[in-house]
Amino acid sequence: MSDVMPPPVHLDKVVEGLAENPALPAELVRRLFACRRGFGSVAKRPDLTDDMIAEIIAVDDDWLTHSLALNRSLPHAFRMTLTEHPDPATRAALVVGADNAPRELFERLLGDTDLRVREHLAQSDHVPTDLRVRLAADPDPKVRATLAQWWTQAPEAVRRLLLTDPEDTVRAAACATYYRWLPHPVLPADLLPALLADPVTRAGAVRHCTLDADTARRLTDAPDEEVRKELASHPDLPPPLRDTLAEDPSPRVALRIFARQDTPEPARAAIHAQLLSDVPAPSWLTDLQDLEDDAFERQLTSEIARLEFRTLRLPWVTADPLPYVDSPYACFRASAAMSDCLPEPVVARLLDDEESDVRTTMALHARDRIDPATAERIDRSYRPAKRTRWRPADDLPLPADVLRRLATDPDPRMRQLAPRDLDLPVELVRHLAADPDQTVRRAIAPHPRLPTRELTQLLADPSESVAIAAAGNPNLPPEHMHRLLALAHL
């Protein structure tokens, strides 16, 4: 294999990867300012000098300037300059990147005429409290609704303003079943009657109210599924109404009854059986165009309920775990596994549970009792309930000897772990650089021991992600960096 660099298949993407290479010489950084493809990621570099920043602002390219505004290392003087930029997206980006900005920046942006800028301010915990309070009186209800969703611990006077706002969307955001941050706000008791009477705030108010028999009966018959769902979780729900909601047509309502501590076991088992019986055909997502609106909504609701069921964790089970370690419901066993005081035989049993969620949860709550073989087994058999980048090996790291053995594992998902050994022998590094699986090549591309000829070959990899990762490797020789920019006419 030659050290000569073949032309990259994805040149524009490779140039983007090069823009973030920490070893890129200053003269090449400057050449990238002329690039008019990609997202201007060179402007996010933490090593930009004042002269470079001034040059980027003078170039006035939309993507470059927007990326510069997002740069968390940007000196304050330049941030203040960008508050006058004509593009509101750039001014909004300043809020995102201004983690430690002084008050002066937020004061200036607070009066911005563009909605997006003020919405970003409403989301930001970095805005001083007295300035953020002003957004509760913003003329645009979108800003007020955003503030209600994101500022869950706002002063009570602000919460009261938002809860009594004349706009439905603002009140709904202020009294919701879901907020952007935890903990959820506690509603003022004197506002609860009005919030329960208001259709847009009723569901969010249920969990905060004192539930008398008349109110419970009325809410049980509510046409809004969200109201019934919240009612199903209320600790004061009378048993007869609990049993009624156990047969609710919405599986998400019934699931809340399943999760209650006081639900009779036969009712819990019936709900569980119904959830499993509603499993759609594997191709249901691709057949949406063939479904009527009502059928689609029912199927979507059932699918959401099943996902909620798989990720359900019950604090009352965790508090008293031993009666549930052999439960027929995986979510109960996973909740039991969250306890930090289980006896050794129970820990061993849950580490060998048939369900991946249970094994993984137990491993994360018994880290001091996890040997390398168990950690490898937990990761190898990990099957998440929903798409995620996280894997058990992120929290249960494997020793170097295991990582080196995994370099030749039949499973590409396990081979991806081998590059976590920064001292991986060069012959194994070369082997992984030629791996038939692109996710493995992507994992090895930034490795510090990757030889130059393999690194340059990966720049021409048919996979974009592999080529981008290779371009960001600090060991890429400067002559190859020059060659890439020359190919891109920069």
Secondary structure, 3 states (H helix, E strand, C coil): CCCCCCCCCCHHHHHHHHHCCCCCCHHHHHHHHHCCCCCCHHHHCCCCCHHHHHHHHHHCCHHHHHHHHHCCCCCHHHHHHHCCCCCHHHHHHHHHHCCCCCHHHHHHHHCCCCHHHHHHHHHCCCCCHHHHHHHHHCCCHHHHHHHHHHCCCCCHHHHHHHHCCCCHHHHHHHCCCCCCCCCCCCCCHHHHHHHHHCCCCHHHHHCCCCCCHHHHHHHHCCCCHHHHHHHHCCCCCCHHHHHHHCCCCCHHHHHHHHCCCCCCHHHHHHHHHHHHHCCCCCCHHHHHHHCCHHHHHHHHHHHHHHHHHHCCCCHHHHHCCHHHCCCCCHHHHHHHHCCCCCCHHHHHHHHCCCCHHHHHHHHHCCHHHCCHHHHHHHHHCCCCCCCCCCCHHHCCCCCHHHHHHHCCCCCHHHHCCHHHCCCCCHHHHHHHHCCCCHHHHHHHCCCCCCCHHHHHHHCCCCCHHHHHHHHCCCCCCHHHHHHHHHHCCC
